[in-house]
């Protein structure tokens, strides 16, 4: 499995919420209590997306464009950046702006998935709110700036059309379909954004294009518990040990075994959170022969012991 696929699989979004917004200008909806990752797409008409707490300039979306909001930033979607919010949405609850906190309507997981009306001149948007899992989710978010825009393209547009068709229905199995289609839109948008010339990607992602270093990264992710040596990785990449070590460090920004330790600590942290396995069992799962060595490495990476991490994250 390639590194990005592995990261997406382990950080798999859960409890996704997909909504269609149909609004006539002037309109603006403010979203607070945002999840770690939000996907906003324009289907018809133009819209702006602005972050309320990150000091980032608003962006304008044309039909087919997708905005990725990385981090739990409060944000406003509007026909124009200057339009004041008419409603504030927190989780599944909608409040009229200036209404003294009174609830204007409720958004429920099994309720209507379309907000607004379909009159001529309305802007049609999709908004997907995604929860991410553990430290793998943190690594995924580090790939993104607070606000990234993916221009319209044939592949992302086809997936958006499918999602828009499904979100307008109310049939058995609806949530499962919407979650999978949102995953598809997210992966295609991430791939398209990463391929752009201005994406400030982590060094390991840029290294995936290198045949030797990319192969070594694949090996480390395929078998993180294996007792890798630099010589063994170099042989797998078809290079001498010295040349491979220098190339890996130059492209990834750290030595191969340091990268492996960091990835093992990510896996260990999520196992401690998501399972009831003992610290010793988690240590073996990520390639350590005893719990003590794992605990020392874990505390160096995360600042707390494995047991303290488990208590804190649960």
C-alpha positions in Angstrom: 0.0 0.0 0.0 1.4 3.4 -0.9 2.0 5.9 2.0 -0.9 8.2 1.2 -3.4 5.3 0.9 -2.1 3.9 4.2 -2.6 7.3 5.9 -6.1 7.8 4.5 -7.1 4.3 5.5 -5.9 4.7 9.1 -7.3 8.2 9.5 -10.6 7.1 7.9 -13.3 9.6 8.5 -16.2 8.6 10.7 -19.5 10.2 11.7 -19.5 12.2 8.5 -22.3 14.6 7.9 -23.3 15.7 4.4 -25.6 18.5 3.6 -26.8 20.3 0.5 -27.2 24.1 0.8 -29.5 25.9 -1.6 -29.6 29.7 -1.0 -30.6 32.8 -2.9 -28.4 35.9 -2.6 -27.7 37.6 -0.3 -27.0 34.7 2.0 -24.4 33.7 4.5 -24.2 30.7 6.9 -21.7 30.6 9.8 -20.5 27.2 11.1 -19.1 26.9 14.6 -17.9 23.8 16.4 -16.4 22.6 13.1 -14.9 19.1 12.8 -11.2 18.4 12.0 -11.9 18.4 8.3 -14.6 20.0 6.2 -15.3 19.7 2.5 -17.2 22.5 0.8 -18.1 22.3 -2.9 -19.9 24.6 -5.3 -22.4 22.8 -7.6 -24.2 25.8 -9.1 -23.5 29.5 -8.8 -20.6 31.1 -7.0 -19.8 31.3 -3.3 -17.1 32.5 -0.9 -15.6 30.6 2.0 -13.9 32.5 4.8 -12.3 31.3 8.0 -13.3 33.3 11.1 -10.3 32.5 13.3 -7.2 31.8 11.1 -6.3 35.1 9.5 -6.7 33.6 6.0 -8.1 35.6 3.1 -11.5 34.4 1.8 -11.6 32.3 -1.3 -14.2 32.3 -4.1 -15.6 29.0 -5.4 -16.8 28.6 -9.0 -19.1 25.6 -10.0 -17.1 22.4 -9.4 -14.5 23.9 -7.1 -13.8 22.2 -3.8 -12.5 23.9 -0.6 -10.8 21.8 2.1 -10.8 23.3 5.6 -8.1 21.6 7.6 -8.5 22.0 11.3 -11.6 22.8 13.4 -11.9 26.4 12.2 -15.1 28.3 12.5 -16.0 29.4 8.9 -18.7 31.2 6.9 -20.0 30.2 3.5 -21.7 33.1 1.7 -22.5 34.6 -1.7 -20.0 37.3 -0.9 -17.3 37.8 1.8 -19.1 41.0 3.0 -22.5 39.4 3.6 -23.2 39.1 7.3 -24.3 35.6 8.6 -28.1 35.1 8.6 -27.8 31.9 10.6 -25.2 30.1 12.8 -25.0 26.4 12.6 -23.4 24.5 15.5 -23.3 20.7 15.0 -26.8 19.7 14.1 -28.5 22.9 15.4 -29.3 26.0 13.4 -29.7 29.4 15.1 -31.0 32.6 13.5 -28.3 35.3 13.8 -29.3 38.0 16.2 -32.2 35.9 17.4 -31.1 35.9 21.0 -29.9 32.3 20.8 -33.3 30.9 19.9 -33.2 27.7 17.8 -34.6 28.3 14.3 -34.4 24.7 13.2 -32.6 21.4 13.9 -30.2 19.5 11.7 -30.4 15.8 12.5 -28.4 12.9 11.1 -31.6 11.2 9.9 -33.5 14.4 9.0 -33.6 16.5 5.8 -30.3 16.8 4.0 -31.1 19.9 2.0 -31.3 23.4 3.5 -32.9 26.3 1.7 -35.0 26.5 -1.4 -34.6 25.7 -5.1 -35.9 28.9 -6.6 -34.2 30.5 -9.7 -30.9 32.2 -8.9 -30.1 30.1 -5.9 -26.6 28.9 -5.2 -26.2 25.2 -4.7 -23.5 23.9 -2.4 -22.4 20.7 -0.7 -20.8 20.6 2.7 -19.3 17.5 4.3 -18.1 17.5 7.9 -15.6 14.7 8.6 -14.2 13.3 11.8 -10.7 11.8 11.6 -9.1 9.0 13.6 -6.3 9.6 16.0 -2.7 10.4 15.3 -3.0 9.2 11.7 -5.7 11.9 11.3 -3.3 14.5 12.8 -0.6 13.5 10.2 -3.2 13.8 7.4 -4.2 17.3 8.6 -0.6 18.4 8.6 -0.6 18.0 4.8 -3.2 20.7 4.5 -3.2 24.5 5.1 -6.1 25.9 7.0 -7.9 26.5 3.7 -7.1 24.8 0.4 -9.0 25.1 -2.9 -9.1 22.4 -5.6 -10.2 23.8 -9.0 -13.0 22.0 -10.8 -11.9 19.0 -12.8 -13.6 16.2 -14.7 -12.8 13.5 -12.1 -13.8 15.5 -9.0 -17.0 16.8 -10.8 -18.2 13.3 -11.6 -17.9 12.3 -7.9 -19.6 15.5 -6.8 -22.5 14.8 -9.1 -22.9 11.4 -7.6 -22.8 12.9 -4.1 -25.3 15.6 -5.0 -27.7 13.0 -6.5 -27.6 10.9 -3.3 -27.9 13.7 -0.8 -31.2 14.7 -2.3 -32.7 11.2 -1.7 -34.0 9.6 1.5 -33.7 5.9 1.1 -32.5 2.9 3.2 -28.7 2.7 3.5 -28.5 6.5 2.7 -25.9 7.3 5.4 -23.6 4.5 4.3 -23.7 5.7 0.6 -23.1 9.3 1.6 -20.2 8.4 3.8 -18.5 6.4 1.0 -19.1 9.0 -1.6 -17.8 11.8 0.7 -14.7 9.6 1.1 -14.3 9.4 -2.7 -14.7 13.2 -3.1 -12.2 13.8 -0.3 -9.5 11.4 -1.7 -9.9 12.8 -5.2 -9.7 16.4 -3.9 -6.6 15.6 -1.8 -4.9 13.9 -4.8 -5.7 16.8 -7.0 -4.5 19.4 -4.5 -1.3 17.5 -3.8 -0.5 17.4 -7.6 -0.8 21.2 -7.7 2.4 23.3 -8.1 1.9 25.4 -5.0 0.9 22.8 -2.4 3.2 23.0 0.7 3.4 19.3 1.0 5.4 17.4 3.7 8.8 16.2 2.5 7.8 12.5 2.6 5.0 13.1 0.1 7.4 14.7 -2.4 9.7 11.8 -1.9 7.0 9.3 -3.1 7.8 10.2 -6.7 11.4 9.0 -6.3 11.6 5.3 -7.3 14.1 4.4 -4.6 12.9 6.4 -1.6 9.2 5.9 -2.6 9.8 2.1 -2.5 11.5 2.3 0.9 8.6 4.3 2.3 6.2 1.7 0.9 8.2 -1.1 2.6 8.2 0.7 5.9 4.4 1.2 5.8 3.7 -2.3 4.6 5.7 -3.9 7.4 6.2 -1.3 10.2 6.9 -4.0 12.9 9.8 -5.6 10.8 13.3 -5.1 12.2 14.4 -3.0 9.3 18.0 -2.0 8.8 19.2 0.7 6.5 21.1 -1.9 4.5 18.0 -4.0 4.0 16.0 -1.0 2.8 18.8 0.0 0.5 18.8 -3.4 -1.0 15.0 -3.2 -1.5 15.5 0.1 -3.3 18.4 -1.2 -5.4 21.0 1.2 -4.0 24.2 1.0 -1.9 23.7 1.6 1.8 25.5 5.0 1.9 23.9 6.4 -1.2 20.4 5.3 -0.1 20.8 6.8 3.4 22.0 10.1 2.0 19.2 10.2 -0.6 16.5 9.3 1.9 17.6 11.9 4.4 17.9 14.5 1.7 14.4 13.9 0.4 12.4 13.0 3.5 14.3 15.3 5.9 15.3 12.6 8.4 17.1 9.2 8.4 15.1 6.1 7.4 15.0 4.6 10.9 14.0 7.9 12.5 11.1 8.1 10.1 10.2 4.5 11.0 10.2 5.3 14.7 7.9 8.3 14.1 5.4 6.1 12.2 5.6 3.4 14.8 4.7 6.0 17.5 1.7 7.1 15.4 0.5 3.5 15.1 1.2 2.8 18.8 -0.7 5.9 19.9 -3.8 4.9 17.9 -3.7 1.3 19.1 -3.6 2.6 22.7 -6.6 4.7 22.0 -8.7 2.3 19.9 -8.0 -1.1 21.5 -7.7 -2.7 25.0 -4.4 -4.3 24.1 -1.8 -4.2 26.9 1.2 -1.9 26.5 3.4 -4.9 25.9 1.0 -6.2 23.1 1.0 -2.8 21.5 4.8 -2.7 21.7 5.1 -6.0 19.9 2.5 -4.9 17.3 4.7 -1.9 16.2 8.0 -3.7 16.3 9.4 -3.5 19.9 10.5 -6.6 21.7 9.6 -5.2 25.2 7.3 -2.7 26.7 10.1 -0.7 28.4 11.9 0.2 25.1 8.5 1.1 23.5 7.6 3.2 26.5 10.8 5.2 26.4 10.4 5.9 22.7 6.7 6.7 23.1 7.4 9.2 25.9 10.1 10.8 23.9 7.7 11.3 21.0 4.5 12.2 22.8 5.7 13.6 26.1 3.7 11.1 28.2 3.9 7.4 29.0 1.7 5.0 27.0 -0.6 4.4 30.0 -1.0 8.2 30.5 -1.7 8.6 26.8 -4.4 6.0 27.0 -6.1 7.6 30.0 -6.0 11.1 28.4 -7.3 10.1 24.9 -10.1 8.0 26.3 
